[in-house]
């Protein structure tokens, strides 16, 4: 009797596994594209700090410029990591969830947000740096292919509610994500300036120090980031007011600036990023009291 019950349980477990296997039916086209996207973003993540640049993205190229820019990370995490997680979630949903309206909703919504973010970052690169990244374009093409495929192959019952309501809800979620990114990149989420950093920035201006840089220069942005919200007080001179391909500002030509960032302090030229402590030392700023 016990032996029969044991055999019956085994058959039930085997039958249950077969039923789940039949029900699952992975969405192979979307799963395959998501895996390809994971490979691209994993490669970008792993080589984000590579000093020699990426294949098809040589050091000093437009692609390398974007990889080193402030827009290559979000809240201190490389954007490629977010991309990898996005593709990973699409792959998981496409493989694990059984064919259903619910699976399509998850896939389509994630893909929509992914496309919107990719387009947004591409436009930022074009506007601020006049540059595009080959690997970023490859990722944009991949997430766009997933989105188009899902839109064309949507279930007859999709979206499961009136299109108007569906688009409003998913569109609102997408706009929230883009809004958070815009707030971050616009430095609107930066808190109050550090009093000592602000005092140092003002002190540099009073000592007629000059910080020459360009809007598209990653190192210049790193220099500003050291001062946080107090960076607006720096004696900054924009050498590329019309973008990367535009004419150099006359003030920079007169000063003979040929690399960014460049500091001119007491008539001496210093090329590259300078730590706040070094700037304080060169200009006689006293940290403890903030007085000269």
HELIX and SHEET records of a PDB file:
HELIX    1   1 UNK A    2  UNK A   24  1                                  23    
HELIX    2   2 UNK A   28  UNK A   46  1                                  19    
HELIX    3   3 UNK A   62  UNK A   67  1                                   6    
HELIX    4   4 UNK A   70  UNK A   72  5                                   3    
HELIX    5   5 UNK A   79  UNK A   96  1                                  18    
HELIX    6   6 UNK A  101  UNK A  124  1                                  24    
HELIX    7   7 UNK A  125  UNK A  129  3                                   5    
HELIX    8   8 UNK A  134  UNK A  152  1                                  19    
HELIX    9   9 UNK A  163  UNK A  185  1                                  23    
HELIX   10  10 UNK A  195  UNK A  206  1                                  12    
HELIX   11  11 UNK A  218  UNK A  225  1                                   8    
HELIX   12  12 UNK A  228  UNK A  233  5                                   6    
HELIX   13  13 UNK A  250  UNK A  255  1                                   6    
HELIX   14  14 UNK A  276  UNK A  283  1                                   8    
SHEET    1   A 2 UNK A  53  UNK A  54  0                                        
SHEET    2   A 2 UNK A  57  UNK A  58 -1                                        
SHEET    1   B 2 UNK A  73  UNK A  74  0                                        
SHEET    2   B 2 UNK A  77  UNK A  78 -1                                        
SHEET    1   C 4 UNK A 236  UNK A 238  0                                        
SHEET    2   C 4 UNK A 210  UNK A 213  1                                        
SHEET    3   C 4 UNK A 262  UNK A 265 -1                                        
SHEET    4   C 4 UNK A 268  UNK A 271 -1                                        
END                                                                             
